[in-house]
């Protein structure tokens, strides 16, 4: 017993020294490079009753979250991109209405096969948080109709193909084998249309009584993300989809998302977000949206 105790007492200082020495060794840097931006935008306008230029009292509130995580090795790269956006506006004499709503997530794994070309596999999801309404005037009175909701529509796309990436801030993906699921999980939306309307039986490409439509498609995605001048970042994404079963130009889905963020200082920024969309299953005409805001921006992560 004494021999064991002496041996233990002899080894104890070495053990404690080893533990102390290990604790002082800095941890290796994370293989994940992350950036997160979140912010809050507020716009308020008020006018006196005798303001001759005209105007309406209003207040709007918006919030956003942009997060990106990249793990890169010599031959492989795994990129995850999350974008969340939601905003509301309250005009005098009207109920609160949303003026921005977006859920976007994209995860892409690529393997380098030459200097500028990669093989890639990706998963993409798009939808919205809240119900959307269409407002019309009927006999001088405003009426609303609910036309969308969370997962109504919702889109999930899985793609395999080739990626051209000559520089770090630009890439072109060609998903020669891609599957797309369109969702309308709220069946009550169909009843908000007249029985003679196309949307009464088919909404966002999904038939009444079904919750999902499957498509086999060819997908093209062009992305650009760069600081174009000091403290001004331009982020653009174009997506084009061709259904192999509907090889007609009117069925080609085209969507362009553009976001410009200009930092005034460390915590104040102005943001411009715009979308151009053509999707025959939604509308026969081009849709667009534009939101500009000034607010508080907070950034963190382990990359600049």
SEVEX-896515 format. One line per field, with one value per residue (C-alpha): residue number from 1; x, y, z; residue in three letters. Coordinates in nm, 4 decimals. Example, Ala and Ser with C-alpha at 12.3 -4.5 7.8 and 13.67 -1.06 7.14 Angstrom:
<nodes>
n <- c(1|2) $
x <- c(1.2300|1.3670) $
y <- c(-0.4500|-0.1060) $
z <- c(0.7800|0.7140) $
res <- c(ALA|SER) $
</nodes>
This chain:
<nodes>
n <- c(1|2|3|4|5|6|7|8|9|10|11|12|13|14|15|16|17|18|19|20|21|22|23|24|25|26|27|28|29|30|31|32|33|34|35|36|37|38|39|40|41|42|43|44|45|46|47|48|49|50|51|52|53|54|55|56|57|58|59|60|61|62|63|64|65|66|67|68|69|70|71|72|73|74|75|76|77|78|79|80|81|82|83|84|85|86|87|88|89|90|91|92|93|94|95|96|97|98|99|100|101|102|103|104|105|106|107|108|109|110|111|112|113|114|115|116|117|118|119|120|121|122|123|124|125|126|127|128|129|130|131|132|133|134|135|136|137|138|139|140|141|142|143|144|145|146|147|148|149|150|151|152|153|154|155|156|157|158|159|160|161|162|163|164|165|166|167|168|169|170|171|172|173|174|175|176|177|178|179|180|181|182|183|184|185|186|187|188|189|190|191|192|193|194|195|196|197|198|199|200|201|202|203|204|205|206|207|208|209|210|211|212|213|214|215|216|217|218|219|220|221|222|223|224|225|226|227|228|229|230|231|232|233|234|235|236|237|238|239|240|241|242|243|244|245|246|247|248|249|250|251|252|253|254|255|256|257|258|259|260|261|262|263|264|265|266|267|268|269|270|271|272|273|274|275|276|277|278|279|280|281|282|283|284|285|286|287|288|289|290|291|292|293|294|295|296|297|298|299|300|301|302|303|304) $
x <- c(0.0000|0.2855|0.4557|0.1328|0.0858|0.4433|0.4042|0.0790|0.2353|0.5305|0.3120|0.0619|0.2829|0.3567|-0.0162|-0.1065|0.1711|0.0495|-0.3062|-0.1863|0.0339|-0.2514|-0.4852|-0.2458|-0.2273|-0.4573|-0.7387|-0.6889|-0.8898|-1.2340|-1.2589|-1.5913|-1.5813|-1.8980|-2.0562|-2.3854|-2.5644|-2.8860|-3.0626|-3.3734|-3.5146|-3.7709|-3.9326|-4.1810|-4.3642|-4.6157|-4.7836|-4.9853|-5.3489|-5.2710|-4.9681|-5.0299|-4.7924|-5.0078|-4.9074|-5.0245|-4.9004|-4.7244|-4.4744|-4.2939|-4.0774|-3.8526|-3.5991|-3.3579|-3.0970|-2.8282|-2.6005|-2.3359|-2.1116|-1.8394|-1.6113|-1.3365|-1.0585|-0.8184|-1.0745|-1.4110|-1.6307|-1.9548|-2.1532|-2.4678|-2.6614|-2.9641|-3.1659|-3.4661|-3.6601|-3.9845|-4.1386|-4.4710|-4.6208|-4.9037|-5.0664|-5.3194|-5.6702|-5.5481|-5.4641|-5.1059|-4.9817|-4.6601|-4.4293|-4.1481|-4.1490|-3.8867|-3.7397|-3.4403|-3.1965|-2.9374|-2.6844|-2.4290|-2.1436|-1.8917|-1.5885|-1.3160|-1.2449|-1.0338|-0.9133|-1.2527|-1.4988|-1.6652|-1.9182|-2.1929|-2.4974|-2.7369|-3.0619|-3.2631|-3.5770|-3.7912|-4.1140|-4.2564|-4.3454|-4.6910|-5.0128|-5.0237|-5.3282|-5.4474|-5.6305|-5.8905|-6.1539|-6.5137|-6.7782|-6.5392|-6.4683|-6.1435|-6.1618|-5.8861|-5.8332|-5.5792|-5.3668|-5.0616|-4.9227|-4.6322|-4.5637|-4.8307|-4.6326|-4.3155|-4.0410|-3.7799|-3.5192|-3.2495|-2.9909|-2.6841|-2.4599|-2.1581|-2.0394|-1.8161|-1.6352|-1.3487|-1.3329|-1.4476|-1.7340|-1.8999|-2.0300|-2.2549|-2.4321|-2.5871|-2.8124|-2.8644|-3.0474|-3.2773|-3.6021|-3.8403|-4.1318|-4.3942|-4.6125|-4.9564|-5.0390|-5.3304|-5.6240|-5.8523|-5.6697|-5.8429|-6.1817|-6.0774|-6.1163|-6.4260|-6.5103|-6.4429|-6.0861|-5.7879|-5.6714|-5.9917|-5.8600|-5.4845|-5.2783|-4.9009|-4.8958|-5.0500|-5.3922|-5.6820|-5.6872|-5.3110|-5.0407|-4.7415|-4.6302|-4.3089|-4.1067|-3.7891|-3.6080|-3.2913|-3.1691|-2.9312|-2.8129|-2.5802|-2.4513|-2.2465|-2.1437|-1.8764|-1.7887|-1.8050|-1.6746|-1.5720|-1.8532|-2.0933|-2.1777|-2.3690|-2.5324|-2.7240|-2.8724|-3.0412|-3.2311|-3.3712|-3.5782|-3.6864|-3.9366|-3.8309|-4.2018|-4.2960|-4.0316|-4.2066|-4.0532|-4.3601|-4.3045|-3.9433|-3.9210|-3.6855|-3.6076|-3.3524|-3.2789|-3.0574|-2.9471|-2.7263|-2.6027|-2.4175|-2.2658|-2.2777|-2.0701|-2.0207|-2.3865|-2.5879|-2.6599|-2.8983|-3.0380|-3.1975|-3.3651|-3.5289|-3.6867|-3.7898|-3.9918|-4.1606|-4.3465|-4.6411|-4.7872|-4.8162|-4.9002|-4.8734|-4.6971|-4.3637|-4.3760|-4.1425|-4.0833|-3.8494|-3.7749|-3.5280|-3.4576|-3.2198|-3.1540|-2.9280|-2.6890|-2.4994|-2.2372|-2.0415|-1.8577|-1.5017|-1.4533|-1.4599) $
y <- c(0.0000|0.2370|0.1664|0.2460|0.5688|0.6814|0.6066|0.8058|1.1024|1.0881|1.0875|1.3484|1.6581|1.5362|1.4822|1.8263|1.9882|1.8132|1.9352|2.2917|2.2816|2.1494|2.4212|2.6903|2.5545|2.7663|2.5890|2.5396|2.7801|2.6632|2.5108|2.6924|3.0557|3.2295|3.5705|3.6854|4.0149|4.1122|4.4436|4.6460|4.9150|5.1777|5.4414|5.6969|5.9853|6.2282|6.5453|6.8248|6.8557|7.1643|7.0180|7.1477|6.9097|6.6165|6.2934|6.0212|5.9366|5.6025|5.3867|5.0770|4.8223|4.5618|4.3078|4.0806|3.8103|3.7096|3.4229|3.2359|2.9454|2.8051|2.5069|2.4859|2.2367|2.1901|2.0145|2.0523|2.3415|2.3360|2.6627|2.7339|3.0571|3.1692|3.4867|3.5908|3.9130|4.0425|4.3888|4.5575|4.9009|5.0875|5.3688|5.5965|5.4591|5.1097|4.7889|4.6698|4.5136|4.3379|4.4948|4.2354|3.8605|3.6058|3.2731|3.1535|2.8726|2.7248|2.4510|2.3540|2.1029|2.1225|1.9167|2.0701|1.8833|2.1531|2.5067|2.6743|2.3830|2.1861|1.9103|2.0196|1.8996|2.1499|2.1858|2.5084|2.6123|2.9252|3.0381|3.3138|3.3587|3.5127|3.5267|3.7565|3.9601|4.1241|4.4549|4.5864|4.8601|4.7428|5.0164|5.2563|5.0190|4.8321|4.4542|4.2024|3.8478|3.6062|3.4727|3.3146|3.1811|2.9842|2.6905|2.8279|2.8575|2.6870|2.5519|2.2832|2.2129|1.9433|1.9718|1.7920|1.9361|2.1453|2.4764|2.7342|2.9457|3.1538|3.3893|3.3708|3.6195|3.4796|3.1371|2.9828|2.6560|2.4258|2.1716|1.9220|1.6862|1.8651|1.7943|2.0665|2.0336|2.3090|2.3194|2.4612|2.3238|2.5610|2.4264|2.7104|2.9464|2.7874|2.8942|3.2596|3.2646|3.2560|2.9143|3.0522|3.1572|2.9362|2.9603|2.7914|2.4555|2.5174|2.7521|2.8071|2.5014|2.2722|2.1253|2.1527|1.8593|1.8067|1.9543|1.9169|1.9039|1.7303|1.8467|1.7287|2.0432|2.2001|2.4726|2.7627|2.9760|3.2768|3.4373|3.7512|3.8653|4.1337|4.4627|4.6792|4.9864|5.0662|4.9670|4.8893|4.5251|4.4006|4.0602|3.9275|3.5871|3.4845|3.1552|3.0036|2.6838|2.4780|2.1946|1.9008|1.8159|2.1694|2.2854|2.6113|2.9543|3.0791|2.8140|2.9133|3.0445|3.3414|3.5133|3.7862|3.8915|4.1964|4.3304|4.6350|4.7088|5.0317|5.0748|5.4309|5.3285|5.0198|5.0010|5.2053|5.0830|5.1377|4.8438|4.8147|4.4851|4.4160|4.1129|4.0493|3.7313|3.5624|3.2411|3.1495|2.9302|3.2410|3.5122|3.5627|3.8979|3.9871|4.0562|4.2912|4.4208|4.6825|4.7766|5.0425|5.1015|5.2627|5.1041|4.9346|4.6642|4.4223|4.1873|3.9044|3.5867|3.4727|3.6344|3.9964) $
z <- c(0.0000|0.0909|-0.2415|-0.4290|-0.2264|-0.2919|-0.6614|-0.6704|-0.4926|-0.7306|-1.0431|-0.9170|-0.9822|-1.3341|-1.3971|-1.2629|-1.4683|-1.7807|-1.7182|-1.6608|-1.9671|-2.1834|-2.0557|-2.1724|-2.5261|-2.7445|-2.9254|-3.2974|-3.5133|-3.6172|-3.9623|-4.0010|-4.1126|-3.9953|-4.0390|-3.8883|-3.9409|-3.7681|-3.7399|-3.6713|-3.9012|-3.7965|-4.0169|-3.8833|-4.0491|-3.9013|-4.0339|-3.8826|-3.9813|-4.1930|-4.3763|-4.7287|-4.9086|-4.8042|-4.6407|-4.4074|-4.0598|-4.0614|-3.8807|-4.0050|-3.8274|-3.9872|-3.8734|-4.0567|-4.0027|-4.2520|-4.1527|-4.3484|-4.2497|-4.4771|-4.4222|-4.6847|-4.7441|-5.0340|-5.2543|-5.0798|-4.9719|-4.7725|-4.7686|-4.5669|-4.6209|-4.4146|-4.4818|-4.2729|-4.3303|-4.1820|-4.1687|-4.0963|-4.1640|-3.9912|-4.1871|-4.0217|-4.0718|-4.1682|-3.9877|-3.9491|-4.2728|-4.3596|-4.6161|-4.6123|-4.5488|-4.6523|-4.5424|-4.7441|-4.6692|-4.9028|-4.8289|-5.0958|-5.0921|-5.3768|-5.4773|-5.6945|-6.0190|-6.1892|-6.1260|-6.1819|-6.1948|-5.9151|-5.8748|-5.6350|-5.4457|-5.2888|-5.0971|-5.1068|-4.9170|-4.9633|-4.7992|-4.5760|-4.2083|-4.2171|-4.4171|-4.7205|-4.8270|-5.1461|-5.0950|-5.3401|-5.3446|-5.3873|-5.4076|-5.2378|-4.9471|-4.9064|-4.8896|-4.8223|-4.9399|-4.7921|-5.0773|-4.9099|-4.5817|-4.4371|-4.6732|-4.9051|-5.1140|-5.0026|-5.2273|-5.1641|-5.4323|-5.4389|-5.7151|-5.8514|-6.1180|-6.2087|-6.0661|-6.2342|-5.9725|-6.1160|-5.8137|-5.4523|-5.4912|-5.8065|-5.9029|-6.1672|-6.0890|-6.3480|-6.1817|-6.4620|-6.2265|-5.9855|-5.8032|-5.6879|-5.4463|-5.4356|-5.1218|-5.0429|-4.6992|-4.6290|-4.8301|-4.7182|-4.9559|-5.2561|-5.1199|-5.1223|-5.5008|-5.7171|-5.8645|-6.2144|-6.1253|-6.2089|-5.8456|-5.7265|-5.8538|-5.8801|-5.6635|-5.7039|-5.9302|-5.6662|-5.7382|-5.4948|-5.2552|-5.2806|-5.0593|-5.2879|-5.6514|-5.7653|-6.0661|-6.2384|-6.3491|-6.4849|-6.2473|-6.3077|-6.0160|-6.0510|-5.7300|-5.6644|-5.3161|-5.2820|-5.1133|-5.4264|-5.2446|-4.8906|-4.6489|-4.9373|-5.0038|-5.3091|-5.2963|-5.5975|-5.6807|-6.0042|-6.0253|-6.3443|-6.3513|-6.6518|-6.6074|-6.8273|-6.8759|-6.9846|-7.2330|-7.3126|-7.2526|-7.0634|-6.7961|-6.7231|-6.3670|-6.3254|-5.9970|-5.9214|-5.5625|-5.5031|-5.1658|-5.1077|-4.7563|-4.6813|-4.3365|-4.2038|-3.9035|-3.6882|-3.5836|-3.8359|-4.1891|-4.4778|-4.6757|-5.0175|-5.1065|-5.4401|-5.6091|-5.9700|-6.0224|-6.3148|-6.2346|-6.4570|-6.1822|-5.9644|-6.2198|-6.5942|-6.5413|-6.3819|-6.0074|-5.8216|-5.4702|-5.3243|-4.9633|-4.8475|-4.4807|-4.2315|-3.8973|-3.6468|-3.7695|-3.5474|-3.6933|-3.5367|-3.6369|-3.6886|-4.0318|-4.1423) $
res <- c(UNK|UNK|UNK|UNK|UNK|UNK|UNK|UNK|UNK|UNK|UNK|UNK|UNK|UNK|UNK|UNK|UNK|UNK|UNK|UNK|UNK|UNK|UNK|UNK|UNK|UNK|UNK|UNK|UNK|UNK|UNK|UNK|UNK|UNK|UNK|UNK|UNK|UNK|UNK|UNK|UNK|UNK|UNK|UNK|UNK|UNK|UNK|UNK|UNK|UNK|UNK|UNK|UNK|UNK|UNK|UNK|UNK|UNK|UNK|UNK|UNK|UNK|UNK|UNK|UNK|UNK|UNK|UNK|UNK|UNK|UNK|UNK|UNK|UNK|UNK|UNK|UNK|UNK|UNK|UNK|UNK|UNK|UNK|UNK|UNK|UNK|UNK|UNK|UNK|UNK|UNK|UNK|UNK|UNK|UNK|UNK|UNK|UNK|UNK|UNK|UNK|UNK|UNK|UNK|UNK|UNK|UNK|UNK|UNK|UNK|UNK|UNK|UNK|UNK|UNK|UNK|UNK|UNK|UNK|UNK|UNK|UNK|UNK|UNK|UNK|UNK|UNK|UNK|UNK|UNK|UNK|UNK|UNK|UNK|UNK|UNK|UNK|UNK|UNK|UNK|UNK|UNK|UNK|UNK|UNK|UNK|UNK|UNK|UNK|UNK|UNK|UNK|UNK|UNK|UNK|UNK|UNK|UNK|UNK|UNK|UNK|UNK|UNK|UNK|UNK|UNK|UNK|UNK|UNK|UNK|UNK|UNK|UNK|UNK|UNK|UNK|UNK|UNK|UNK|UNK|UNK|UNK|UNK|UNK|UNK|UNK|UNK|UNK|UNK|UNK|UNK|UNK|UNK|UNK|UNK|UNK|UNK|UNK|UNK|UNK|UNK|UNK|UNK|UNK|UNK|UNK|UNK|UNK|UNK|UNK|UNK|UNK|UNK|UNK|UNK|UNK|UNK|UNK|UNK|UNK|UNK|UNK|UNK|UNK|UNK|UNK|UNK|UNK|UNK|UNK|UNK|UNK|UNK|UNK|UNK|UNK|UNK|UNK|UNK|UNK|UNK|UNK|UNK|UNK|UNK|UNK|UNK|UNK|UNK|UNK|UNK|UNK|UNK|UNK|UNK|UNK|UNK|UNK|UNK|UNK|UNK|UNK|UNK|UNK|UNK|UNK|UNK|UNK|UNK|UNK|UNK|UNK|UNK|UNK|UNK|UNK|UNK|UNK|UNK|UNK|UNK|UNK|UNK|UNK|UNK|UNK|UNK|UNK|UNK|UNK|UNK|UNK|UNK|UNK|UNK|UNK|UNK|UNK|UNK|UNK|UNK|UNK|UNK|UNK) $
</nodes>
